[in-house]
Amino acid sequence: MRRSETGHATPRSDGPVAGLDHFALGVADLDRAAEALRAAGSVGFLSQPFQIGDLVTGVKGRFMAGPDGEKIELFERIGR
């Protein structure tokens, strides 16, 4: 943030800023949750499913757009 001439904070537009990039919601079955959201027709996915880690300790995830344009990550813990 920077200060404008009036002293009010204004967002920076010339690079990274601090703040919320996204939030995550845990689901029991990522594929089933994604399909239910797709069937309801109320979600736009921002990424294909991805996996971080291995099949024992990893997570599967997928990003979607929230109603106000925020990024929401759905994730499923795998290998439990």
Contact map, one row per residue, 1 for C-alpha under 8 A:
11100000111100001000000000000000000000000000000000000000000000000000000000000000
11110000111100000000000000000000000000000000000000000000000000000000000000000000
11111111110000000000000000000000000000000000000000000000000000000000000000000000
01111111110000000000000000000000000000000000000000000000000000000000000000000000
00111111000000000000000000000000000000000000000000000000000000000000000000000000
00111111000000000000000000000000000000000000000000000000000000000000000000000000
00111111100000000000000000000000000000000000000000000000000000000000000000000000
00111111110000000000000000000000000000000000000000000000000000000000000000000000
11110011111000000000000000000000000000000000000000000000000000000000000000000000
11110001111100000000000000000000000000000000000000000000000000000000000000000000
11000000111110001000000000000000000000000000000000000000000000000000000000000000
11000000011111111000000000000000000000000000000000000000000000000000000000000000
00000000001111100000000000000000000000000000000000000000000000000000000000000000
00000000000111110000000000000000000000000000000000000000000000000000000000000000
00000000000111111000000000000000000000000000000000000000000000000000000000000000
00000000000101111100000000000000000000000000000000000000000000000000000000000000
10000000001100111110000000000000000000000000000000000000000000000000000000000000
00000000000000011111000000000000000000000000000000000000000000000000000000000000
00000000000000001111100000000000000000000000000000000000000000000000000000000000
00000000000000000111111000000000000000000000000000000000000000000000000000000000
00000000000000000011111000000000000000000000000000000000000000000000011000000000
00000000000000000001111100000000000000000000000000000000000000000000011110000000
00000000000000000001111110000000000000000000000000000000000000000000001110000000
00000000000000000000011111000000000000000000000000000000000000000000000111100000
00000000000000000000001111100000000000000000000000000000000000000000000111100000
00000000000000000000000111110000000000000000000000000000000000000000000001111000
00000000000000000000000011111100100000000000000000000000000000000000000001110000
00000000000000000000000001111100000000000000000000000000000000000000000000011000
00000000000000000000000000111111100000000000000000000000000000000000000000010000
00000000000000000000000000111111110000000000000000000000000111000000000001110000
00000000000000000000000000001111111000000000000000000000000000000000000000000000
00000000000000000000000000001111111100000000000000000000000000000000000000000000
00000000000000000000000000101111111110000000000000000000000000000000000000000000
00000000000000000000000000000111111111000000000000000000000000000000000000000000
00000000000000000000000000000011111111100000000000000000000000000000000000000000
00000000000000000000000000000001111111110000000000000000000000000000000000000000
00000000000000000000000000000000111111111110000000000000000000000000000000000000
00000000000000000000000000000000011111111111000000000000000000000000000000000000
00000000000000000000000000000000001111111000000000000000000000000000000000000000
00000000000000000000000000000000000111111110000000000000000000000000000000000000
00000000000000000000000000000000000011111110000000000000000000000000000000000000
00000000000000000000000000000000000011011111000000000000000000000000000000000000
00000000000000000000000000000000000011011111100000000000000000011100000000000000
00000000000000000000000000000000000001000111110000000000000000011000000000000000
00000000000000000000000000000000000000000011111100000000000001111000000000000000
00000000000000000000000000000000000000000001111100000000000001111000000000000000
00000000000000000000000000000000000000000000111110000000000001110000000000000000
00000000000000000000000000000000000000000000111111000000000001100000000000000000
00000000000000000000000000000000000000000000001111100000000111100000000000000000
00000000000000000000000000000000000000000000000111110000000111000000000000000000
00000000000000000000000000000000000000000000000011111100011110000000000000000000
00000000000000000000000000000000000000000000000001111100011100000000000000000000
00000000000000000000000000000000000000000000000000111110111000000000000000000000
00000000000000000000000000000000000000000000000000111111111000000000000000000000
00000000000000000000000000000000000000000000000000001111110000000000000000000110
00000000000000000000000000000000000000000000000000000111110000000000000000000111
00000000000000000000000000000000000000000000000000001111111000000000000000001111
00000000000000000000000000000000000000000000000000111111111100000000000000001110
00000000000000000000000000000000000000000000000000111100111110000000000000111100
00000000000000000000000000000100000000000000000011110000011111000000000000111100
00000000000000000000000000000100000000000000000011100000001111100000000011110000
00000000000000000000000000000100000000000000111111000000000111110000000011100000
00000000000000000000000000000000000000000000111110000000000011111000001111000000
00000000000000000000000000000000000000000011111000000000000001111100001111000000
00000000000000000000000000000000000000000011110000000000000000111111111100000000
00000000000000000000000000000000000000000010000000000000000000011111111100000000
00000000000000000000000000000000000000000000000000000000000000001111110000000000
00000000000000000000000000000000000000000000000000000000000000001111110000000000
00000000000000000000000000000000000000000000000000000000000000001111111000000000
00000000000000000000110000000000000000000000000000000000000000001111111100000000
00000000000000000000111000000000000000000000000000000000000000111100111110000000
00000000000000000000011110000000000000000000000000000000000000111100011111000000
00000000000000000000011110000000000000000000000000000000000011110000001111100000
00000000000000000000000111100100000000000000000000000000000011110000000111110000
00000000000000000000000111100100000000000000000000000000001111000000000011111000
00000000000000000000000001111100000000000000000000000000001110000000000001111100
00000000000000000000000001010000000000000000000000000000111100000000000000111111
00000000000000000000000000000000000000000000000000000011111100000000000000011111
00000000000000000000000000000000000000000000000000000011110000000000000000001111
00000000000000000000000000000000000000000000000000000001100000000000000000001111
